Amino acid sequence: MQIRSILSLALPVLLAACGDAQVGSDYPGESLLTVQGTIVNELDEAPAGPVDAVLVWNSVTSDTENENFPVRTTVTGSFPASFTLSIHEPPPEISLNDLGEIGLVDSRVGIATVEAALSEDSAGEGSELGVDEHHVIVYVESEMDEDGLWSNFFGGPLSPGFHVMDVSPREPGGEVDAELQAAFDACNAEATTEAQRNACYGYDVKLKIRPSAGGASTTLTVRMAPSEDLKYPDWH
């Protein structure tokens, strides 16, 4: 069994080549999370138009299908040097991962990658230009069960709200693979109920995801490169 949900909320960040700040005229309210980032262009040819830095949440509706939920947010910056991304509201409820669907009572959680795309509509649809390969943004809706699947998944309970998280790939036989496999085996050996055994599957994922040491001060790097050279944080 593996967790099958990423959410796909796209927060496009129009970063025009001219470097003008993209600021809306209406005050969006207090930011719930503000992060700094850079876009590095390693493409052989320049993109066909202005590039968006997009926060992509992806909600997996089955073992083989997922659904995207694009939502625009406040961004300023200049391409390709830097950008500031501000999130002012939680993801749509429909985009949150709900463990109640598999019989576990826990907080609903969203996980998003930060990508580069030509538009909000093209993000998360296979036409992305790049991605931050080493971080994801996580949203926690309510208090997290200390002994639940999500706590196992993140190495401990996270507080409600937004978090910047580091990701490490789980390669067969690698250090991350061995660590997560050992954690799963120990958890499963101690489990005495179905709920406890289900919670152990928080370790059965493709990535290790842990809070970034710098928190919201962590600088994100979105790398634009040929698709075959990019490694997307595929946690599900």
N, C-alpha and C positions, 0 to 999 in steps of 0.2 A: 504494500500500500504506500502511495506517496501523496503528499499534499498537492492538489491540482488547482492552484489559483494564484494568479498574479493579477493585478488590476491594470486596466489600461486607461488611465485618465491622462490626456495629453495637455500639458501646460505650455503652449508655444510662446516663444521668446523672440520676436522678430529681431534678428541681428543683421541689419543692413550693412552692405559693404562700405557705405559711406561713413558709418560709425555714429550716426545720429541716435540719441537716446529715444527709446520707444516708451513714452509715458502717456497714459490715458488722462483725459481731462477730469474724470470723475474720481474722487478719492475712494479707494476700494476698502478702506477700513484698516485696522491694525493687522500686521502680518503675523501669521501663526508660525511661519518658518521662512527665513531668508538665508539663501546660500549664495556663495560666490563660485564662479566657474570660468574655465577657459575652453575654447574650441580650437583644436589643433587640426590643420588641414594636411592630410597626406595623400589626397587624391591626385591623380595625374592631370585631370582637367578640373577647372573651376566649376562649381555648381551652376546650374542653369538659371538661378535666381537667388534672391535673398534667402538666407538660411534661418530656420527656427530652431532654437534649443527647446526641446519638448520633453515634459515629464509624462511618461507613458505608464499608466496603470492598466493591467490586463486581467480581466476576470475570466477564469477558466470555468466553462459551464458543463464540461464533461471531461473524460480522460483524453479526448482528442480535439476538442474545440475550445476556443476562447473568444472573448468579446471585448472590444475597445470602447472606452468612454472618454472622448476628448473634452477637456474643459480648459478654457483660456484663463491665464493668470497674469499677474503684473510682472513685466520683465524690462530691464534696461540693459544697455551694453553696446559694445561695438564688435563687429566681426572682423577678424577671427580671434581677437585678443582676449576679451573677457565679457562676462555677463553677470548680472545679479538677478536671481529668480526669487520672487516672493509669493508665498502661498497664503491666501486670505480666507479660505474656507475648506472644510473637510471634503474628501471625495464623495461623490454621489453614493447613497446607500446601496444602490444596485451593484456597485463596483467592489464592494467589500467582501472579503473571504469570510464565510460563515461556517464554523465548525459544527454548528447545530445540524447541518445537513448530513453529517456522519455520526451524529449522536453525542458530540462533545459540546459541553456548555463552556464557552470561553468568549473573550473579547473578539469582535470582528476586526480584521486586520487588512490593510492594503499595502502592497509592495509595488514600487514603480522604478523603472529605469529612466535615465536621463539620456535622451537621444537628440541627434541633429536630423532635421528633415526640411524639405522645401515648403511644407505647409502642415497645418494641424491635421488635415485629412489624410496625409500620406504617412504620418507617424504610426508605427506599430502595424503597418500593412505590408511590409516587405520592401518598401521603397525608401527606407531610412538611409541617411548618409553616414551616420556614425553613432557612437554610444559611449557613455562612461562605462568602461569595462570593469571598474573596481569598486563602484558604489551603487547603492539603491537608496531610495527614499521610502521609509516605512511610516504608515499611519496606524495608530492603535486607538480604537474607539472608546474603550472603557478599561477598568482595572483587569489585569491579566492574571489568570490562574497560575500560581507559582509552581504547581506540579503538572501543568497542562502541556499540550502539544506546542503551543507558541513559545512558552518559556524554554522548552527543550530546543526548539528551532533557533532561537536567538541567544542561547547560552544563559538565559535568566529572564525574569519578567521585565517588560518595558513599561514605563508610565504612559498614561493616555496622552495622545498628541503625535506630533511628527518627529521623526528621528532620521539622522544621516547614518547609514550603515556601510561598513566595509564588507566586501565579498571576496571569498577565496574559492577557486574551482576545486571540485572533488574529482581528481583523476584516479582511476583504478590503481591501487597499490601505493598511492601517494600519501603524503603526511596528513592532509585533510581527510582523505578517505579513511585512513587508519584510525584517526581520532574520532570521527563521527561513527564509524562502525563499532569501535570499542564502547562509545557512549550508548549506542543503541543496544548492544549486547548486555551491558550492565543494567540498563533500564528494564529491558525485557526480562532479565533473570529475576529481578525484584518484583515485577508486576504480579499482582494476585487477582486483579479484576480486569474486565474487558476495557473499561475506561482507561485504566493505567497502561494497558498494553497499547491501546490506540494512541495515547499520548507519546509513547516511545517513538512513534513514527515521525515525530518532529525532527529526529536525527537522520531520517531516510530521505535525504534531498541531494541535489546535485552541487550545492554550494554551502559553504560555511558563511553565515551572515552574523556579524557582531557589530555593536555600536562603535562608530568611529571615535578615536581618542579625542579628536578636535571638536566633536559634536557639530553644531551649526557653523562653526568656524572652519570646518574642513573645506578645502578647495576642490571642486569637482573638475575633471578633465574629460571633455567629450572629444574623442578621436574620430575624425572623418577619414575613412580609408575604404578600399574595395571590400565588399561584403565578405569575401572569403577570408579576409585578413582580420576581421573583427570577432571578438569573443563576447557575446551578449551574456549578461548575468542571468542564466537560466536556472532558477532555483526549484521549479516545480517538478 
